[in-house]
Amino acid sequence: MDVSIIIINYKSAALVMDCIQSIVQQTSAGSYEIIVVDNDSKDGAKEKILAAYPEVVWLQMDYNAGFARANNAGMRIATGDYFLILNADTVILDKAIDKSIALLKNHPGAVGCGVQLLNTDGTTQISGAHFIKGGLNTLLPLPYLGRMIRYLGYKLQSTIPSVQHVQQDIEVDWVVGAYMLVKADVLKSSGMFDEDFFMYAEEIEWCARLRKQGKLILFAEPKVTHIGGGTSGDYYNTEESENGKNLWNRKGRQIIVSNMVRIRKQFGIGWYLIIIGTYVFEIPVFAFCLLTDQLINGSKATFKWQNVKDYIANIAVLLKYFFKILFNKTYFYKVA
């Protein structure tokens, strides 16, 4: 088997079938298997998908295992020389799988790759990125401190870590988890996804370990449409436009915790304490700046006091896990 394509389903049968249809239509250069891992959807997805595509290998989880554990379950039964981690809300364009495998074979020093991700209107998405020391870029979504850090970054002419327009093949530190092609034999050394993660940041931490084995490349020519939020949107009842910038809703709560877990694992205790301390310090800054904003702009202020209240609630949840994360305890960080 050339490539094992692993797709997670969570109440997204229609998206999965569209994704599989695009694979079948656009992949012909080699042999492949499609493994669908169902995160306890309980919505009749198995019957619908297997009726349309009986060749699919179905793997049923008995709970919502999230991204890391479900993909690991799929990789454990996969038989391909390459593993493709593919989001359910993607559509393969113009032989993208065939092209990315061929390109990866021509890069002997590379262990994995990503491709140019597109929005449904054909505009480009962030498809990969470079690491920033200590994970300082995770501070950018903070309501007010994040703006100040971004401003300082521009003034200091810091390199923008995210790669959105892949104009030529480029080496990166991590690729977006919507499309990740890796050499199967590399996992003997790097390991699979860390199963402490439920959702978010797990592919970044995984790529940090993959990078120790070889290069990760973003290829310019293969392109894949990524709808975005196709399954997480159902779970968190959020719009994709929020895109992790909202740190006071339920999705933001999971993002905050997952980011702290990743920073602790990748960069160590010192950076973990710096980043989490900044998130806590944002609370008085958020309140003071919002008060000032309202005095100046009245009802046109950027945020509301409910945002402050909900942000504080999310930080309180984060602090519940403070010592588990600090001591790198094995734990499934699935935040309610």
C-alpha positions as CSV (number, residue, x, y, z in Angstrom):
1,M,0.0,0.0,0.0
2,D,1.4,3.4,-1.0
3,V,-0.6,5.7,1.3
4,S,-3.0,5.3,4.1
5,I,-5.4,8.2,4.3
6,I,-6.9,8.8,7.7
7,I,-10.0,10.9,8.2
8,I,-11.8,11.6,11.5
9,N,-15.5,11.7,11.5
10,Y,-17.5,13.5,14.1
11,K,-21.1,14.0,13.0
12,S,-19.9,15.1,9.5
13,A,-21.0,12.3,7.2
14,A,-21.7,14.6,4.3
15,L,-18.3,16.3,4.5
16,V,-16.6,12.9,4.8
17,M,-18.3,11.6,1.7
18,D,-17.4,14.7,-0.3
19,C,-13.8,14.4,0.8
20,I,-13.7,10.7,-0.2
21,Q,-15.3,11.4,-3.5
22,S,-12.5,14.0,-4.2
23,I,-9.9,11.4,-3.2
24,V,-11.3,8.8,-5.6
25,Q,-11.6,11.3,-8.5
26,Q,-8.2,12.9,-8.0
27,T,-6.0,10.0,-6.9
28,S,-4.7,7.4,-9.4
29,A,-0.9,7.2,-9.4
30,G,-0.6,4.5,-6.7
31,S,-2.5,2.3,-4.3
32,Y,-4.3,3.8,-1.2
33,E,-6.6,2.9,1.6
34,I,-9.0,5.2,3.3
35,I,-9.5,4.7,7.1
36,V,-12.4,6.6,8.7
37,V,-12.1,6.9,12.4
38,D,-15.5,7.7,14.0
39,N,-15.4,9.7,17.2
40,D,-18.7,8.2,18.6
41,S,-20.9,10.2,16.3
42,K,-24.1,8.1,16.9
43,D,-25.7,9.7,13.9
44,G,-25.9,6.9,11.4
45,A,-22.7,8.1,9.7
46,K,-21.3,4.5,9.3
47,E,-24.2,3.2,7.3
48,K,-24.3,6.3,5.1
49,I,-20.5,6.4,4.3
50,L,-20.1,2.6,3.9
51,A,-23.1,2.4,1.6
52,A,-21.5,5.0,-0.6
53,Y,-17.9,3.7,-0.3
54,P,-17.8,0.1,0.9
55,E,-14.0,-0.1,0.4
56,V,-13.5,2.3,3.3
57,V,-11.9,0.8,6.5
58,W,-14.2,1.9,9.4
59,L,-12.7,2.2,12.9
60,Q,-15.2,3.0,15.6
61,M,-14.2,4.8,18.8
62,D,-16.4,4.3,21.8
63,Y,-16.0,8.0,23.0
64,N,-15.1,11.3,21.4
65,A,-11.4,10.8,21.4
66,G,-10.5,14.1,19.7
67,F,-7.9,14.6,17.0
68,A,-4.7,13.0,18.4
69,R,-6.1,9.8,19.8
70,A,-8.4,9.1,16.8
71,N,-5.6,9.7,14.3
72,N,-3.3,7.5,16.3
73,A,-5.9,4.7,16.3
74,G,-6.1,5.0,12.5
75,M,-2.3,5.0,12.1
76,R,-2.0,1.9,14.2
77,I,-4.0,-0.2,11.7
78,A,-2.7,1.6,8.6
79,T,-0.5,-0.3,6.2
80,G,0.8,2.4,3.8
81,D,4.3,3.5,3.3
82,Y,3.0,7.0,3.8
83,F,0.3,8.3,6.2
84,L,-1.9,11.2,5.2
85,I,-3.7,12.9,8.0
86,L,-6.6,14.5,6.3
87,N,-9.5,16.6,7.7
88,A,-13.0,15.6,6.8
89,D,-13.7,19.2,5.6
90,T,-11.1,19.1,2.8
91,V,-11.5,18.6,-0.9
92,I,-8.6,17.2,-3.0
93,L,-7.8,19.3,-6.1
94,D,-5.9,18.5,-9.2
95,K,-4.2,15.2,-8.1
96,A,-2.9,16.8,-4.9
97,I,-2.2,13.5,-3.2
98,D,-0.4,12.0,-6.2
99,K,1.7,15.2,-6.5
100,S,2.6,15.5,-2.9
101,I,3.8,11.9,-2.6
102,A,5.9,12.3,-5.8
103,L,7.4,15.5,-4.5
104,L,8.1,14.1,-1.1
105,K,9.9,11.1,-2.7
106,N,12.1,13.6,-4.5
107,H,13.2,15.2,-1.1
108,P,15.2,12.4,0.5
109,G,15.9,14.6,3.6
110,A,12.2,15.3,4.2
111,V,10.0,13.2,6.5
112,G,6.7,14.9,5.8
113,C,5.0,17.7,4.0
114,G,1.9,19.9,3.7
115,V,0.3,21.7,0.7
116,Q,-1.2,25.0,-0.1
117,L,-4.6,25.1,1.6
118,L,-7.4,27.2,0.0
119,N,-10.6,28.7,1.2
120,T,-13.7,27.7,-0.8
121,D,-13.4,30.9,-2.8
122,G,-9.9,30.0,-3.9
123,T,-8.0,32.4,-1.6
124,T,-5.1,31.1,0.3
125,Q,-5.1,29.9,3.9
126,I,-2.2,29.6,6.4
127,S,-0.8,26.2,5.6
128,G,2.2,26.0,7.8
129,A,4.5,28.1,10.0
130,H,7.9,28.6,11.7
131,F,8.4,28.2,15.4
132,I,8.7,31.3,17.5
133,K,10.9,31.0,20.6
134,G,8.9,29.9,23.6
135,G,5.6,30.0,21.7
136,L,5.4,33.8,22.1
137,N,3.0,33.9,19.1
138,T,0.3,32.3,21.3
139,L,0.1,35.7,23.0
140,L,-1.2,37.4,19.9
141,P,-4.9,36.6,20.4
142,L,-4.9,38.3,23.8
143,P,-7.4,41.2,23.6
144,Y,-5.1,44.1,24.5
145,L,-1.6,42.7,25.3
146,G,-1.7,40.8,22.0
147,R,-2.2,44.0,20.1
148,M,0.8,45.6,21.8
149,I,3.0,42.6,21.1
150,R,1.9,42.5,17.5
151,Y,2.6,46.3,17.2
152,L,6.1,45.8,18.7
153,G,6.7,42.9,16.3
154,Y,5.9,45.1,13.3
155,K,8.1,47.9,14.6
156,L,11.0,45.5,15.2
157,Q,10.4,44.0,11.7
158,S,10.0,40.5,13.2
159,T,9.6,37.7,10.7
160,I,6.0,36.7,10.4
161,P,5.9,33.0,11.4
162,S,2.8,31.9,9.4
163,V,3.1,30.9,5.7
164,Q,-0.1,31.7,3.8
165,H,1.0,32.2,0.2
166,V,3.2,29.2,-0.7
167,Q,4.8,30.7,-3.8
168,Q,7.6,28.1,-3.9
169,D,8.4,24.9,-2.0
170,I,9.6,26.0,1.4
171,E,10.9,24.3,4.6
172,V,8.8,25.0,7.6
173,D,8.7,23.9,11.3
174,W,5.1,22.7,11.2
175,V,2.3,22.1,8.8
176,V,-1.4,22.6,9.4
177,G,-3.1,19.4,10.5
178,A,-5.8,19.6,7.8
179,Y,-3.3,17.9,5.4
180,M,-0.2,16.2,6.8
181,L,1.7,13.6,4.7
182,V,4.4,11.7,6.6
183,K,6.6,8.8,5.9
184,A,5.3,5.9,8.0
185,D,8.8,4.5,9.0
186,V,9.7,7.9,10.6
187,L,7.2,7.3,13.4
188,K,9.4,4.5,14.8
189,S,11.6,7.3,16.0
190,S,9.3,10.3,16.3
191,G,6.3,8.6,17.8
192,M,2.7,9.4,16.9
193,F,0.5,12.3,18.2
194,D,0.8,12.9,22.0
195,E,-2.5,11.6,23.4
196,D,-2.6,14.2,26.2
197,F,-4.2,16.5,23.6
198,F,-7.9,16.5,22.8
199,M,-7.9,19.1,20.1
200,Y,-5.7,22.0,18.9
201,A,-1.9,22.4,19.0
202,E,-1.2,18.6,18.8
203,E,0.0,18.7,15.2
204,I,2.5,21.5,16.2
205,E,3.9,19.5,19.0
206,W,4.1,16.4,16.7
207,C,5.9,18.4,14.0
208,A,8.5,19.5,16.6
209,R,9.4,15.8,17.1
210,L,9.1,15.0,13.4
211,R,11.6,17.9,12.7
212,K,14.2,16.1,14.7
213,Q,14.1,13.3,12.1
214,G,14.2,15.4,9.0
215,K,12.7,18.3,7.1
216,L,9.1,19.3,6.7
217,I,8.2,20.9,3.4
218,L,5.3,23.0,2.2
219,F,4.7,22.3,-1.5
220,A,3.4,25.1,-3.7
221,E,1.8,23.2,-6.6
222,P,-0.5,20.7,-4.8
223,K,-3.6,22.4,-3.6
224,V,-6.4,21.3,-1.3
225,T,-9.6,23.2,-0.3
226,H,-10.1,23.4,3.4
227,I,-13.6,24.5,4.4
228,G,-12.5,25.0,8.0
229,G,-14.4,24.3,11.2
230,G,-16.3,21.4,9.6
231,T,-16.2,19.2,12.7
232,S,-15.0,21.4,15.5
233,G,-17.7,23.9,14.6
234,D,-20.3,21.3,15.3
235,Y,-18.7,20.4,18.6
236,Y,-18.1,23.9,19.8
237,N,-21.1,25.6,18.1
238,T,-18.8,28.3,16.7
239,E,-18.2,29.9,13.3
240,E,-14.9,29.4,11.5
241,S,-14.4,33.1,11.3
242,E,-13.6,33.1,15.0
243,N,-10.5,31.0,14.1
244,G,-9.1,30.8,17.6
245,K,-9.0,34.6,18.2
246,N,-11.9,34.4,20.7
247,L,-10.4,33.4,24.0
248,W,-13.6,33.7,26.0
249,N,-15.9,31.1,24.5
250,R,-15.8,27.3,24.9
251,K,-13.6,26.7,21.9
252,G,-11.2,29.4,23.2
253,R,-11.0,27.6,26.5
254,Q,-9.8,24.4,24.8
255,I,-7.3,26.4,22.7
256,I,-5.8,28.1,25.7
257,V,-5.3,24.8,27.6
258,S,-4.0,22.9,24.5
259,N,-1.5,25.7,23.8
260,M,-0.2,25.6,27.4
261,V,0.2,21.9,27.2
262,R,2.1,22.2,23.9
263,I,4.4,25.0,25.2
264,R,5.3,23.0,28.3
265,K,6.1,19.9,26.3
266,Q,8.0,21.7,23.6
267,F,9.7,24.6,25.3
268,G,9.9,23.6,29.0
269,I,8.9,25.0,32.4
270,G,10.4,28.4,32.1
271,W,8.5,29.4,28.9
272,Y,5.3,27.8,30.2
273,L,5.4,30.0,33.3
274,I,6.1,33.1,31.2
275,I,3.2,32.5,28.8
276,I,0.7,31.4,31.4
277,G,1.7,34.4,33.6
278,T,1.0,36.7,30.6
279,Y,-2.5,35.2,30.1
280,V,-3.3,35.8,33.8
281,F,-1.9,39.4,33.6
282,E,-4.2,40.1,30.7
283,I,-7.2,40.0,33.2
284,P,-6.5,43.4,34.8
285,V,-5.2,44.8,31.5
286,F,-8.4,43.6,29.8
287,A,-10.6,45.3,32.4
288,F,-8.7,48.6,32.5
289,C,-8.4,48.9,28.7
290,L,-12.1,48.1,28.2
291,L,-13.1,50.7,30.8
292,T,-11.0,53.3,29.0
293,D,-12.4,52.2,25.6
294,Q,-16.0,52.6,26.9
295,L,-15.3,56.0,28.4
296,I,-13.9,57.1,25.0
297,N,-16.1,55.2,22.6
298,G,-19.2,54.3,24.6
299,S,-21.3,51.6,23.0
300,K,-18.8,51.3,20.1
301,A,-16.1,49.8,22.4
302,T,-14.4,46.8,20.9
303,F,-15.3,44.4,23.7
304,K,-18.0,43.9,26.3
305,W,-17.8,43.2,30.0
306,Q,-19.3,39.7,29.4
307,N,-16.1,39.0,27.4
308,V,-14.0,39.9,30.4
309,K,-16.1,37.7,32.6
310,D,-15.9,34.8,30.3
311,Y,-12.2,35.2,29.8
312,I,-11.6,35.1,33.5
313,A,-13.7,31.9,33.7
314,N,-11.5,30.4,31.0
315,I,-8.4,31.3,32.8
316,A,-9.8,29.8,36.0
317,V,-10.3,26.5,34.1
318,L,-6.7,26.8,32.9
319,L,-5.4,27.3,36.4
320,K,-7.2,24.1,37.5
321,Y,-4.7,22.3,35.3
322,F,-1.7,24.4,36.3
323,F,0.2,21.8,38.2
324,K,-0.7,18.9,35.9
325,I,0.8,20.8,33.0
326,L,3.7,22.1,35.0
327,F,4.8,18.6,36.0
328,N,4.0,17.2,32.5
329,K,1.5,14.7,34.0
330,T,-0.1,12.2,31.6
331,Y,-3.6,13.4,31.3
332,F,-6.3,13.8,28.7
333,Y,-6.8,17.5,28.5
334,K,-10.3,17.5,27.1
335,V,-11.9,20.6,28.5
336,A,-15.6,20.7,29.2
